[in-house]
Amino acid sequence: MSTLGFDILPRWRQFNALTKPRVIQLIVFCALIGMVLAIPGLPKEQDLKLAGYACVGIWLVAAAAAVFNCLVEKRIDALMKRTSWRPTAKGELTDTEAFLFSTLLCTAGSFVLYEMVNPLTMWLTFATFVGYAVVYTVILKPLTPQNIVIGGASGAMPPVLGWAAMTGEVGPEALILFLIIFLWTPPHFWALALYRVEDYRKSGLPMLPVTHGNEFTRLQILLYTIVLFASCLLPFIYQMSGWFYLVSAVMLSLVFCAYAYRLWRAYSDELARATFKFSLIHLSLLFAAFLIDHYL
């Protein structure tokens, strides 16, 4: 029994690693914000149950997309220090195992969303899966340095999915949330690409620092953070949030812009890494401010 237990545990960890748990947590968190904002006032028992099913379904389909991404990019992952540990890159899991796991997750998640939530959310989530796993991973990522910009549409979908789950429709508020994440994605990933540029160069992926150089990428990061700042004001302007959110958004966006400005003026790997880390803090705290503001 003990030997079997030790065999199963590492195996489970390998499969779990393919789902990119930290990324999935942020995706589900952003979807949950969309759900909360779609419900005026405190949620009722049926709202909590619906949100629970939606979170499970979105988590499963998002995990399926992550697994499929690891499968398609196993050769590239093996060449990059940041991703060479992944079980598919190391050959610890076969292509068949990864494909079947992705299919199982996607099927289970789609079933939960269709039966327990609503068909619109299921189809939007499935379209997001196709957009990330196929359009971005297979087509865009290896072909164009604008891969992150165009592919960012899939990553910006979680709050839209959350909104659709609770309302059965996609309102303008959901599209504002979509826009914020869409504009946040390029400076977030390009900051990472700057200090991982040699990895991307070895992999053959046409990331912006590889194709257009360090200085051009830094300028693009600065410009995107400025536009992102403006988009973060839209929820207050549209009256879907109050003063607490506005103050939080302004403070967080000013710090993000400051990082981007410093990066543009004087580059270092340490500063690029710090900018990447703060971008995660920026989005997490921004959406946390949404949540707090909604109940004030």
Helices and strands as residue ranges (DSSP letters): H 2-18, H 21-38, H 45-72, H 74-79, H 87-90, H 95-112, I 113-117, H 119-130, I 131-140, H 147-155, H 158-167, H 172-195, H 197-203, H 208-212, H 214-232, H 234-237, H 243-265, H 269-295
